Amino acid sequence: MQDLGRLLLGAGLLLCVLGAAVLLFGRMGVPLGRLPGDMNWRGKGWSVSFPLMTSILFSVVLSLLFYLFGRIRR
């Protein structure tokens, strides 16, 4: 059970750090969700957003973080 508790605490801390980073980037003017490659369609009374480039950016950053975390734990 201790391993599960540590895993949940680590995941929670990671989510807190990522949330703080998103808020910080928003205040700094980084246009997450409005990057080139993000697709938005608007109509009368509806809108659809597909943040492709933002998703790729988050994927690369998370992959690097998990890689570095794995290297540190060895």
mmCIF file of the N, C-alpha and C atoms, coordinates in Angstrom:
data_MODEL
# 
_entry.id   MODEL 
# 
loop_
_atom_site.group_PDB 
_atom_site.id 
_atom_site.type_symbol 
_atom_site.label_atom_id 
_atom_site.label_alt_id 
_atom_site.label_comp_id 
_atom_site.label_asym_id 
_atom_site.label_entity_id 
_atom_site.label_seq_id 
_atom_site.pdbx_PDB_ins_code 
_atom_site.Cartn_x 
_atom_site.Cartn_y 
_atom_site.Cartn_z 
_atom_site.occupancy 
_atom_site.B_iso_or_equiv 
_atom_site.pdbx_formal_charge 
_atom_site.auth_seq_id 
_atom_site.auth_comp_id 
_atom_site.auth_asym_id 
_atom_site.auth_atom_id 
_atom_site.pdbx_PDB_model_num 
ATOM 1   N N  . MET A 1 1  ? 0.802   -1.196 0.000   1.00 0.00 ? 1  MET A N  1 
ATOM 2   C CA . MET A 1 1  ? 0.000   0.000  0.000   1.00 0.00 ? 1  MET A CA 1 
ATOM 3   C C  . MET A 1 1  ? 0.847   1.263  0.000   1.00 0.00 ? 1  MET A C  1 
ATOM 4   N N  . GLN A 1 2  ? 2.049   1.183  0.560   1.00 0.00 ? 2  GLN A N  1 
ATOM 5   C CA . GLN A 1 2  ? 2.903   2.373  0.605   1.00 0.00 ? 2  GLN A CA 1 
ATOM 6   C C  . GLN A 1 2  ? 3.312   2.807  -0.794  1.00 0.00 ? 2  GLN A C  1 
ATOM 7   N N  . ASP A 1 3  ? 3.543   1.827  -1.682  1.00 0.00 ? 3  ASP A N  1 
ATOM 8   C CA . ASP A 1 3  ? 3.921   2.184  -3.049  1.00 0.00 ? 3  ASP A CA 1 
ATOM 9   C C  . ASP A 1 3  ? 2.787   2.921  -3.758  1.00 0.00 ? 3  ASP A C  1 
ATOM 10  N N  . LEU A 1 4  ? 1.565   2.456  -3.544  1.00 0.00 ? 4  LEU A N  1 
ATOM 11  C CA . LEU A 1 4  ? 0.409   3.116  -4.151  1.00 0.00 ? 4  LEU A CA 1 
ATOM 12  C C  . LEU A 1 4  ? 0.261   4.537  -3.611  1.00 0.00 ? 4  LEU A C  1 
ATOM 13  N N  . GLY A 1 5  ? 0.456   4.697  -2.317  1.00 0.00 ? 5  GLY A N  1 
ATOM 14  C CA . GLY A 1 5  ? 0.380   6.031  -1.715  1.00 0.00 ? 5  GLY A CA 1 
ATOM 15  C C  . GLY A 1 5  ? 1.426   6.963  -2.281  1.00 0.00 ? 5  GLY A C  1 
ATOM 16  N N  . ARG A 1 6  ? 2.636   6.476  -2.436  1.00 0.00 ? 6  ARG A N  1 
ATOM 17  C CA . ARG A 1 6  ? 3.702   7.308  -3.017  1.00 0.00 ? 6  ARG A CA 1 
ATOM 18  C C  . ARG A 1 6  ? 3.389   7.666  -4.460  1.00 0.00 ? 6  ARG A C  1 
ATOM 19  N N  . LEU A 1 7  ? 2.858   6.705  -5.206  1.00 0.00 ? 7  LEU A N  1 
ATOM 20  C CA . LEU A 1 7  ? 2.503   6.959  -6.599  1.00 0.00 ? 7  LEU A CA 1 
ATOM 21  C C  . LEU A 1 7  ? 1.423   8.032  -6.696  1.00 0.00 ? 7  LEU A C  1 
ATOM 22  N N  . LEU A 1 8  ? 0.410   7.927  -5.849  1.00 0.00 ? 8  LEU A N  1 
ATOM 23  C CA . LEU A 1 8  ? -0.660  8.924  -5.874  1.00 0.00 ? 8  LEU A CA 1 
ATOM 24  C C  . LEU A 1 8  ? -0.161  10.307 -5.454  1.00 0.00 ? 8  LEU A C  1 
ATOM 25  N N  . LEU A 1 9  ? 0.697   10.367 -4.453  1.00 0.00 ? 9  LEU A N  1 
ATOM 26  C CA . LEU A 1 9  ? 1.272   11.661 -4.052  1.00 0.00 ? 9  LEU A CA 1 
ATOM 27  C C  . LEU A 1 9  ? 2.133   12.252 -5.162  1.00 0.00 ? 9  LEU A C  1 
ATOM 28  N N  . GLY A 1 10 ? 2.925   11.426 -5.805  1.00 0.00 ? 10 GLY A N  1 
ATOM 29  C CA . GLY A 1 10 ? 3.760   11.901 -6.914  1.00 0.00 ? 10 GLY A CA 1 
ATOM 30  C C  . GLY A 1 10 ? 2.926   12.413 -8.071  1.00 0.00 ? 10 GLY A C  1 
ATOM 31  N N  . ALA A 1 11 ? 1.860   11.673 -8.413  1.00 0.00 ? 11 ALA A N  1 
ATOM 32  C CA . ALA A 1 11 ? 0.986   12.102 -9.504  1.00 0.00 ? 11 ALA A CA 1 
ATOM 33  C C  . ALA A 1 11 ? 0.278   13.409 -9.143  1.00 0.00 ? 11 ALA A C  1 
ATOM 34  N N  . GLY A 1 12 ? -0.140  13.538 -7.886  1.00 0.00 ? 12 GLY A N  1 
ATOM 35  C CA . GLY A 1 12 ? -0.793  14.771 -7.452  1.00 0.00 ? 12 GLY A CA 1 
ATOM 36  C C  . GLY A 1 12 ? 0.143   15.966 -7.496  1.00 0.00 ? 12 GLY A C  1 
ATOM 37  N N  . LEU A 1 13 ? 1.367   15.750 -7.051  1.00 0.00 ? 13 LEU A N  1 
ATOM 38  C CA . LEU A 1 13 ? 2.355   16.836 -7.109  1.00 0.00 ? 13 LEU A CA 1 
ATOM 39  C C  . LEU A 1 13 ? 2.664   17.222 -8.550  1.00 0.00 ? 13 LEU A C  1 
ATOM 40  N N  . LEU A 1 14 ? 2.760   16.225 -9.421  1.00 0.00 ? 14 LEU A N  1 
ATOM 41  C CA . LEU A 1 14 ? 3.016   16.507 -10.838 1.00 0.00 ? 14 LEU A CA 1 
ATOM 42  C C  . LEU A 1 14 ? 1.872   17.315 -11.438 1.00 0.00 ? 14 LEU A C  1 
ATOM 43  N N  . LEU A 1 15 ? 0.638   16.957 -11.107 1.00 0.00 ? 15 LEU A N  1 
ATOM 44  C CA . LEU A 1 15 ? -0.501  17.714 -11.608 1.00 0.00 ? 15 LEU A CA 1 
ATOM 45  C C  . LEU A 1 15 ? -0.506  19.146 -11.072 1.00 0.00 ? 15 LEU A C  1 
ATOM 46  N N  . CYS A 1 16 ? -0.130  19.326 -9.815  1.00 0.00 ? 16 CYS A N  1 
ATOM 47  C CA . CYS A 1 16 ? -0.046  20.678 -9.245  1.00 0.00 ? 16 CYS A CA 1 
ATOM 48  C C  . CYS A 1 16 ? 1.008   21.509 -9.963  1.00 0.00 ? 16 CYS A C  1 
ATOM 49  N N  . VAL A 1 17 ? 2.151   20.913 -10.230 1.00 0.00 ? 17 VAL A N  1 
ATOM 50  C CA . VAL A 1 17 ? 3.224   21.633 -10.934 1.00 0.00 ? 17 VAL A CA 1 
ATOM 51  C C  . VAL A 1 17 ? 2.782   21.977 -12.350 1.00 0.00 ? 17 VAL A C  1 
ATOM 52  N N  . LEU A 1 18 ? 2.151   21.038 -13.044 1.00 0.00 ? 18 LEU A N  1 
ATOM 53  C CA . LEU A 1 18 ? 1.688   21.313 -14.403 1.00 0.00 ? 18 LEU A CA 1 
ATOM 54  C C  . LEU A 1 18 ? 0.606   22.398 -14.416 1.00 0.00 ? 18 LEU A C  1 
ATOM 55  N N  . GLY A 1 19 ? -0.293  22.359 -13.449 1.00 0.00 ? 19 GLY A N  1 
ATOM 56  C CA . GLY A 1 19 ? -1.324  23.396 -13.355 1.00 0.00 ? 19 GLY A CA 1 
ATOM 57  C C  . GLY A 1 19 ? -0.725  24.765 -13.108 1.00 0.00 ? 19 GLY A C  1 
ATOM 58  N N  . ALA A 1 20 ? 0.251   24.820 -12.218 1.00 0.00 ? 20 ALA A N  1 
ATOM 59  C CA . ALA A 1 20 ? 0.926   26.096 -11.961 1.00 0.00 ? 20 ALA A CA 1 
ATOM 60  C C  . ALA A 1 20 ? 1.664   26.587 -13.198 1.00 0.00 ? 20 ALA A C  1 
ATOM 61  N N  . ALA A 1 21 ? 2.273   25.667 -13.944 1.00 0.00 ? 21 ALA A N  1 
ATOM 62  C CA . ALA A 1 21 ? 2.981   26.060 -15.167 1.00 0.00 ? 21 ALA A CA 1 
ATOM 63  C C  . ALA A 1 21 ? 2.014   26.616 -16.205 1.00 0.00 ? 21 ALA A C  1 
ATOM 64  N N  . VAL A 1 22 ? 0.854   25.993 -16.347 1.00 0.00 ? 22 VAL A N  1 
ATOM 65  C CA . VAL A 1 22 ? -0.138  26.487 -17.307 1.00 0.00 ? 22 VAL A CA 1 
ATOM 66  C C  . VAL A 1 22 ? -0.620  27.879 -16.905 1.00 0.00 ? 22 VAL A C  1 
ATOM 67  N N  . LEU A 1 23 ? -0.877  28.083 -15.617 1.00 0.00 ? 23 LEU A N  1 
ATOM 68  C CA . LEU A 1 23 ? -1.283  29.413 -15.151 1.00 0.00 ? 23 LEU A CA 1 
ATOM 69  C C  . LEU A 1 23 ? -0.177  30.439 -15.386 1.00 0.00 ? 23 LEU A C  1 
ATOM 70  N N  . LEU A 1 24 ? 1.058   30.052 -15.113 1.00 0.00 ? 24 LEU A N  1 
ATOM 71  C CA . LEU A 1 24 ? 2.186   30.958 -15.307 1.00 0.00 ? 24 LEU A CA 1 
ATOM 72  C C  . LEU A 1 24 ? 2.358   31.305 -16.779 1.00 0.00 ? 24 LEU A C  1 
ATOM 73  N N  . PHE A 1 25 ? 2.261   30.299 -17.656 1.00 0.00 ? 25 PHE A N  1 
ATOM 74  C CA . PHE A 1 25 ? 2.376   30.565 -19.089 1.00 0.00 ? 25 PHE A CA 1 
ATOM 75  C C  . PHE A 1 25 ? 1.252   31.491 -19.563 1.00 0.00 ? 25 PHE A C  1 
ATOM 76  N N  . GLY A 1 26 ? 0.065   31.318 -19.008 1.00 0.00 ? 26 GLY A N  1 
ATOM 77  C CA . GLY A 1 26 ? -1.055  32.200 -19.378 1.00 0.00 ? 26 GLY A CA 1 
ATOM 78  C C  . GLY A 1 26 ? -0.795  33.640 -18.989 1.00 0.00 ? 26 GLY A C  1 
ATOM 79  N N  . ARG A 1 27 ? -0.200  33.844 -17.824 1.00 0.00 ? 27 ARG A N  1 
ATOM 80  C CA . ARG A 1 27 ? 0.105   35.212 -17.382 1.00 0.00 ? 27 ARG A CA 1 
ATOM 81  C C  . ARG A 1 27 ? 1.265   35.817 -18.153 1.00 0.00 ? 27 ARG A C  1 
ATOM 82  N N  . MET A 1 28 ? 2.167   34.958 -18.648 1.00 0.00 ? 28 MET A N  1 
ATOM 83  C CA . MET A 1 28 ? 3.312   35.453 -19.421 1.00 0.00 ? 28 MET A CA 1 
ATOM 84  C C  . MET A 1 28 ? 2.939   35.727 -20.868 1.00 0.00 ? 28 MET A C  1 
ATOM 85  N N  . GLY A 1 29 ? 1.756   35.332 -21.283 1.00 0.00 ? 29 GLY A N  1 
ATOM 86  C CA . GLY A 1 29 ? 1.310   35.613 -22.640 1.00 0.00 ? 29 GLY A CA 1 
ATOM 87  C C  . GLY A 1 29 ? 1.595   34.489 -23.626 1.00 0.00 ? 29 GLY A C  1 
ATOM 88  N N  . VAL A 1 30 ? 1.993   33.302 -23.140 1.00 0.00 ? 30 VAL A N  1 
ATOM 89  C CA . VAL A 1 30 ? 2.208   32.164 -24.044 1.00 0.00 ? 30 VAL A CA 1 
ATOM 90  C C  . VAL A 1 30 ? 0.834   31.670 -24.476 1.00 0.00 ? 30 VAL A C  1 
ATOM 91  N N  . PRO A 1 31 ? 0.581   31.632 -25.773 1.00 0.00 ? 31 PRO A N  1 
ATOM 92  C CA . PRO A 1 31 ? -0.774  31.349 -26.257 1.00 0.00 ? 31 PRO A CA 1 
ATOM 93  C C  . PRO A 1 31 ? -1.105  29.855 -26.325 1.00 0.00 ? 31 PRO A C  1 
ATOM 94  N N  . LEU A 1 32 ? -1.093  29.162 -25.174 1.00 0.00 ? 32 LEU A N  1 
ATOM 95  C CA . LEU A 1 32 ? -1.465  27.752 -25.198 1.00 0.00 ? 32 LEU A CA 1 
ATOM 96  C C  . LEU A 1 32 ? -2.918  27.619 -25.647 1.00 0.00 ? 32 LEU A C  1 
ATOM 97  N N  . GLY A 1 33 ? -3.163  26.742 -26.606 1.00 0.00 ? 33 GLY A N  1 
ATOM 98  C CA . GLY A 1 33 ? -4.491  26.602 -27.190 1.00 0.00 ? 33 GLY A CA 1 
ATOM 99  C C  . GLY A 1 33 ? -4.691  27.469 -28.408 1.00 0.00 ? 33 GLY A C  1 
ATOM 100 N N  . ARG A 1 34 ? -3.749  28.372 -28.661 1.00 0.00 ? 34 ARG A N  1 
ATOM 101 C CA . ARG A 1 34 ? -3.829  29.243 -29.833 1.00 0.00 ? 34 ARG A CA 1 
ATOM 102 C C  . ARG A 1 34 ? -2.515  29.236 -30.608 1.00 0.00 ? 34 ARG A C  1 
ATOM 103 N N  . LEU A 1 35 ? -1.791  28.129 -30.518 1.00 0.00 ? 35 LEU A N  1 
ATOM 104 C CA . LEU A 1 35 ? -0.527  28.005 -31.233 1.00 0.00 ? 35 LEU A CA 1 
ATOM 105 C C  . LEU A 1 35 ? -0.796  27.736 -32.713 1.00 0.00 ? 35 LEU A C  1 
ATOM 106 N N  . PRO A 1 36 ? 0.191   28.017 -33.582 1.00 0.00 ? 36 PRO A N  1 
ATOM 107 C CA . PRO A 1 36 ? 0.026   27.629 -34.982 1.00 0.00 ? 36 PRO A CA 1 
ATOM 108 C C  . PRO A 1 36 ? -0.128  26.115 -35.074 1.00 0.00 ? 36 PRO A C  1 
ATOM 109 N N  . GLY A 1 37 ? -1.121  25.659 -35.757 1.00 0.00 ? 37 GLY A N  1 
ATOM 110 C CA . GLY A 1 37 ? -1.413  24.235 -35.850 1.00 0.00 ? 37 GLY A CA 1 
ATOM 111 C C  . GLY A 1 37 ? -2.620  23.839 -35.016 1.00 0.00 ? 37 GLY A C  1 
ATOM 112 N N  . ASP A 1 38 ? -3.057  24.703 -34.105 1.00 0.00 ? 38 ASP A N  1 
ATOM 113 C CA . ASP A 1 38 ? -4.287  24.466 -33.364 1.00 0.00 ? 38 ASP A CA 1 
ATOM 114 C C  . ASP A 1 38 ? -5.456  24.877 -34.254 1.00 0.00 ? 38 ASP A C  1 
ATOM 115 N N  . MET A 1 39 ? -6.448  24.009 -34.353 1.00 0.00 ? 39 MET A N  1 
ATOM 116 C CA . MET A 1 39 ? -7.561  24.264 -35.266 1.00 0.00 ? 39 MET A CA 1 
ATOM 117 C C  . MET A 1 39 ? -8.797  24.693 -34.488 1.00 0.00 ? 39 MET A C  1 
ATOM 118 N N  . ASN A 1 40 ? -9.432  25.751 -34.956 1.00 0.00 ? 40 ASN A N  1 
ATOM 119 C CA . ASN A 1 40 ? -10.654 26.267 -34.344 1.00 0.00 ? 40 ASN A CA 1 
ATOM 120 C C  . ASN A 1 40 ? -11.670 26.555 -35.436 1.00 0.00 ? 40 ASN A C  1 
ATOM 121 N N  . TRP A 1 41 ? -12.883 26.097 -35.235 1.00 0.00 ? 41 TRP A N  1 
ATOM 122 C CA . TRP A 1 41 ? -13.984 26.392 -36.140 1.00 0.00 ? 41 TRP A CA 1 
ATOM 123 C C  . TRP A 1 41 ? -15.097 27.040 -35.343 1.00 0.00 ? 41 TRP A C  1 
ATOM 124 N N  . ARG A 1 42 ? -15.625 28.116 -35.873 1.00 0.00 ? 42 ARG A N  1 
ATOM 125 C CA . ARG A 1 42 ? -16.717 28.814 -35.201 1.00 0.00 ? 42 ARG A CA 1 
ATOM 126 C C  . ARG A 1 42 ? -17.887 28.955 -36.170 1.00 0.00 ? 42 ARG A C  1 
ATOM 127 N N  . GLY A 1 43 ? -19.025 28.763 -35.629 1.00 0.00 ? 43 GLY A N  1 
ATOM 128 C CA . GLY A 1 43 ? -20.248 28.960 -36.400 1.00 0.00 ? 43 GLY A CA 1 
ATOM 129 C C  . GLY A 1 43 ? -21.206 29.809 -35.584 1.00 0.00 ? 43 GLY A C  1 
ATOM 130 N N  . LYS A 1 44 ? -22.415 29.916 -36.063 1.00 0.00 ? 44 LYS A N  1 
ATOM 131 C CA . LYS A 1 44 ? -23.414 30.703 -35.353 1.00 0.00 ? 44 LYS A CA 1 
ATOM 132 C C  . LYS A 1 44 ? -23.939 29.861 -34.184 1.00 0.00 ? 44 LYS A C  1 
ATOM 133 N N  . GLY A 1 45 ? -23.485 30.189 -32.988 1.00 0.00 ? 45 GLY A N  1 
ATOM 134 C CA . GLY A 1 45 ? -23.932 29.497 -31.792 1.00 0.00 ? 45 GLY A CA 1 
ATOM 135 C C  . GLY A 1 45 ? -23.131 28.248 -31.442 1.00 0.00 ? 45 GLY A C  1 
ATOM 136 N N  . TRP A 1 46 ? -22.029 27.965 -32.149 1.00 0.00 ? 46 TRP A N  1 
ATOM 137 C CA . TRP A 1 46 ? -21.221 26.796 -31.824 1.00 0.00 ? 46 TRP A CA 1 
ATOM 138 C C  . TRP A 1 46 ? -19.762 27.058 -32.159 1.00 0.00 ? 46 TRP A C  1 
ATOM 139 N N  . SER A 1 47 ? -18.904 26.301 -31.532 1.00 0.00 ? 47 SER A N  1 
ATOM 140 C CA . SER A 1 47 ? -17.474 26.377 -31.852 1.00 0.00 ? 47 SER A CA 1 
ATOM 141 C C  . SER A 1 47 ? -16.842 25.023 -31.538 1.00 0.00 ? 47 SER A C  1 
ATOM 142 N N  . VAL A 1 48 ? -15.825 24.681 -32.302 1.00 0.00 ? 48 VAL A N  1 
ATOM 143 C CA . VAL A 1 48 ? -15.085 23.434 -32.125 1.00 0.00 ? 48 VAL A CA 1 
ATOM 144 C C  . VAL A 1 48 ? -13.608 23.795 -32.095 1.00 0.00 ? 48 VAL A C  1 
ATOM 145 N N  . SER A 1 49 ? -12.900 23.245 -31.122 1.00 0.00 ? 49 SER A N  1 
ATOM 146 C CA . SER A 1 49 ? -11.473 23.509 -30.988 1.00 0.00 ? 49 SER A CA 1 
ATOM 147 C C  . SER A 1 49 ? -10.730 22.190 -30.944 1.00 0.00 ? 49 SER A C  1 
ATOM 148 N N  . PHE A 1 50 ? -9.662  22.085 -31.715 1.00 0.00 ? 50 PHE A N  1 
ATOM 149 C CA . PHE A 1 50 ? -8.811  20.900 -31.719 1.00 0.00 ? 50 PHE A CA 1 
ATOM 150 C C  . PHE A 1 50 ? -7.367  21.377 -31.568 1.00 0.00 ? 50 PHE A C  1 
ATOM 151 N N  . PRO A 1 51 ? -6.862  21.438 -30.320 1.00 0.00 ? 51 PRO A N  1 
ATOM 152 C CA . PRO A 1 51 ? -5.523  21.986 -30.071 1.00 0.00 ? 51 PRO A CA 1 
ATOM 153 C C  . PRO A 1 51 ? -4.414  20.973 -30.379 1.00 0.00 ? 51 PRO A C  1 
ATOM 154 N N  . LEU A 1 52 ? -4.187  20.708 -31.640 1.00 0.00 ? 52 LEU A N  1 
ATOM 155 C CA . LEU A 1 52 ? -3.221  19.692 -32.062 1.00 0.00 ? 52 LEU A CA 1 
ATOM 156 C C  . LEU A 1 52 ? -1.798  20.047 -31.633 1.00 0.00 ? 52 LEU A C  1 
ATOM 157 N N  . MET A 1 53 ? -1.341  21.240 -31.921 1.00 0.00 ? 53 MET A N  1 
ATOM 158 C CA . MET A 1 53 ? 0.036   21.621 -31.605 1.00 0.00 ? 53 MET A CA 1 
ATOM 159 C C  . MET A 1 53 ? 0.259   21.746 -30.103 1.00 0.00 ? 53 MET A C  1 
ATOM 160 N N  . THR A 1 54 ? -0.723  22.241 -29.382 1.00 0.00 ? 54 THR A N  1 
ATOM 161 C CA . THR A 1 54 ? -0.608  22.318 -27.927 1.00 0.00 ? 54 THR A CA 1 
ATOM 162 C C  . THR A 1 54 ? -0.502  20.909 -27.338 1.00 0.00 ? 54 THR A C  1 
ATOM 163 N N  . SER A 1 55 ? -1.273  19.962 -27.869 1.00 0.00 ? 55 SER A N  1 
ATOM 164 C CA . SER A 1 55 ? -1.208  18.574 -27.395 1.00 0.00 ? 55 SER A CA 1 
ATOM 165 C C  . SER A 1 55 ? 0.162   17.964 -27.673 1.00 0.00 ? 55 SER A C  1 
ATOM 166 N N  . ILE A 1 56 ? 0.716   18.234 -28.843 1.00 0.00 ? 56 ILE A N  1 
ATOM 167 C CA . ILE A 1 56 ? 2.045   17.715 -29.174 1.00 0.00 ? 56 ILE A CA 1 
ATOM 168 C C  . ILE A 1 56 ? 3.090   18.328 -28.255 1.00 0.00 ? 56 ILE A C  1 
ATOM 169 N N  . LEU A 1 57 ? 2.980   19.619 -27.981 1.00 0.00 ? 57 LEU A N  1 
ATOM 170 C CA . LEU A 1 57 ? 3.919   20.285 -27.086 1.00 0.00 ? 57 LEU A CA 1 
ATOM 171 C C  . LEU A 1 57 ? 3.857   19.690 -25.683 1.00 0.00 ? 57 LEU A C  1 
ATOM 172 N N  . PHE A 1 58 ? 2.648   19.490 -25.138 1.00 0.00 ? 58 PHE A N  1 
ATOM 173 C CA . PHE A 1 58 ? 2.501   18.865 -23.823 1.00 0.00 ? 58 PHE A CA 1 
ATOM 174 C C  . PHE A 1 58 ? 3.063   17.448 -23.823 1.00 0.00 ? 58 PHE A C  1 
ATOM 175 N N  . SER A 1 59 ? 2.849   16.706 -24.897 1.00 0.00 ? 59 SER A N  1 
ATOM 176 C CA . SER A 1 59 ? 3.349   15.340 -24.985 1.00 0.00 ? 59 SER A CA 1 
ATOM 177 C C  . SER A 1 59 ? 4.869   15.308 -24.934 1.00 0.00 ? 59 SER A C  1 
ATOM 178 N N  . VAL A 1 60 ? 5.513   16.193 -25.663 1.00 0.00 ? 60 VAL A N  1 
ATOM 179 C CA . VAL A 1 60 ? 6.977   16.238 -25.674 1.00 0.00 ? 60 VAL A CA 1 
ATOM 180 C C  . VAL A 1 60 ? 7.508   16.633 -24.288 1.00 0.00 ? 60 VAL A C  1 
ATOM 181 N N  . VAL A 1 61 ? 6.907   17.635 -23.678 1.00 0.00 ? 61 VAL A N  1 
ATOM 182 C CA . VAL A 1 61 ? 7.363   18.082 -22.358 1.00 0.00 ? 61 VAL A CA 1 
ATOM 183 C C  . VAL A 1 61 ? 7.168   16.983 -21.315 1.00 0.00 ? 61 VAL A C  1 
ATOM 184 N N  . LEU A 1 62 ? 6.006   16.336 -21.314 1.00 0.00 ? 62 LEU A N  1 
ATOM 185 C CA . LEU A 1 62 ? 5.771   15.253 -20.357 1.00 0.00 ? 62 LEU A CA 1 
ATOM 186 C C  . LEU A 1 62 ? 6.697   14.069 -20.606 1.00 0.00 ? 62 LEU A C  1 
ATOM 187 N N  . SER A 1 63 ? 6.958   13.747 -21.865 1.00 0.00 ? 63 SER A N  1 
ATOM 188 C CA . SER A 1 63 ? 7.883   12.654 -22.175 1.00 0.00 ? 63 SER A CA 1 
ATOM 189 C C  . SER A 1 63 ? 9.281   12.953 -21.644 1.00 0.00 ? 63 SER A C  1 
ATOM 190 N N  . LEU A 1 64 ? 9.736   14.186 -21.815 1.00 0.00 ? 64 LEU A N  1 
ATOM 191 C CA . LEU A 1 64 ? 11.043  14.566 -21.287 1.00 0.00 ? 64 LEU A CA 1 
ATOM 192 C C  . LEU A 1 64 ? 11.078  14.506 -19.765 1.00 0.00 ? 64 LEU A C  1 
ATOM 193 N N  . LEU A 1 65 ? 10.015  14.984 -19.121 1.00 0.00 ? 65 LEU A N  1 
ATOM 194 C CA . LEU A 1 65 ? 9.970   14.933 -17.665 1.00 0.00 ? 65 LEU A CA 1 
ATOM 195 C C  . LEU A 1 65 ? 9.984   13.503 -17.147 1.00 0.00 ? 65 LEU A C  1 
ATOM 196 N N  . PHE A 1 66 ? 9.204   12.625 -17.744 1.00 0.00 ? 66 PHE A N  1 
ATOM 197 C CA . PHE A 1 66 ? 9.180   11.232 -17.309 1.00 0.00 ? 66 PHE A CA 1 
ATOM 198 C C  . PHE A 1 66 ? 10.502  10.539 -17.600 1.00 0.00 ? 66 PHE A C  1 
ATOM 199 N N  . TYR A 1 67 ? 11.137  10.870 -18.709 1.00 0.00 ? 67 TYR A N  1 
ATOM 200 C CA . TYR A 1 67 ? 12.446  10.305 -19.013 1.00 0.00 ? 67 TYR A CA 1 
ATOM 201 C C  . TYR A 1 67 ? 13.470  10.731 -17.963 1.00 0.00 ? 67 TYR A C  1 
ATOM 202 N N  . LEU A 1 68 ? 13.496  12.022 -17.660 1.00 0.00 ? 68 LEU A N  1 
ATOM 203 C CA . LEU A 1 68 ? 14.436  12.522 -16.657 1.00 0.00 ? 68 LEU A CA 1 
ATOM 204 C C  . LEU A 1 68 ? 14.147  11.944 -15.272 1.00 0.00 ? 68 LEU A C  1 
ATOM 205 N N  . PHE A 1 69 ? 12.876  11.827 -14.914 1.00 0.00 ? 69 PHE A N  1 
ATOM 206 C CA . PHE A 1 69 ? 12.494  11.245 -13.632 1.00 0.00 ? 69 PHE A CA 1 
ATOM 207 C C  . PHE A 1 69 ? 12.939  9.782  -13.555 1.00 0.00 ? 69 PHE A C  1 
ATOM 208 N N  . GLY A 1 70 ? 12.784  9.052  -14.654 1.00 0.00 ? 70 GLY A N  1 
ATOM 209 C CA . GLY A 1 70 ? 13.231  7.662  -14.682 1.00 0.00 ? 70 GLY A CA 1 
ATOM 210 C C  . GLY A 1 70 ? 14.734  7.531  -14.586 1.00 0.00 ? 70 GLY A C  1 
ATOM 211 N N  . ARG A 1 71 ? 15.460  8.427  -15.218 1.00 0.00 ? 71 ARG A N  1 
ATOM 212 C CA . ARG A 1 71 ? 16.933  8.397  -15.142 1.00 0.00 ? 71 ARG A CA 1 
ATOM 213 C C  . ARG A 1 71 ? 17.420  8.724  -13.737 1.00 0.00 ? 71 ARG A C  1 
ATOM 214 N N  . ILE A 1 72 ? 16.740  9.641  -13.064 1.00 0.00 ? 72 ILE A N  1 
ATOM 215 C CA . ILE A 1 72 ? 17.142  10.023 -11.706 1.00 0.00 ? 72 ILE A CA 1 
ATOM 216 C C  . ILE A 1 72 ? 16.890  8.876  -10.733 1.00 0.00 ? 72 ILE A C  1 
ATOM 217 N N  . ARG A 1 73 ? 15.814  8.131  -10.906 1.00 0.00 ? 73 ARG A N  1 
ATOM 218 C CA . ARG A 1 73 ? 15.463  7.056  -9.978  1.00 0.00 ? 73 ARG A CA 1 
ATOM 219 C C  . ARG A 1 73 ? 16.383  5.849  -10.095 1.00 0.00 ? 73 ARG A C  1 
ATOM 220 N N  . ARG A 1 74 ? 17.122  5.700  -11.189 1.00 0.00 ? 74 ARG A N  1 
ATOM 221 C CA . ARG A 1 74 ? 17.994  4.526  -11.374 1.00 0.00 ? 74 ARG A CA 1 
ATOM 222 C C  . ARG A 1 74 ? 19.233  4.630  -10.556 1.00 0.00 ? 74 ARG A C  1 
# 
